[in-house]
Amino acid sequence: MSVDELDKIIAVKRMDLEECEHELNSRYYPSVVRIAMMNYIINLQEQLEEYENNPINL
């Protein structure tokens, strides 16, 4: 995977994270859905932090 492809994936994850956080805070969802969304948000945050702390240099 090239650096450009990886950067595009990271950019999409950042946008997805922002959108999920906004949706979670602005709309009502049943608790099961909220838990799933929070889990997804946490996973995205961890992936982004890992990439920022250990960028891949090809």
Residue pairs with C-beta under 8 A, 6 or more apart in sequence:
2 58
3 56
3 57
3 58
6 51
6 56
10 48
10 51
13 44
13 47
13 48
14 48
16 44
17 41
17 44
17 45
17 48
20 37
20 40
20 41
20 44
21 41
23 37
24 34
24 37
24 38
24 41
29 37
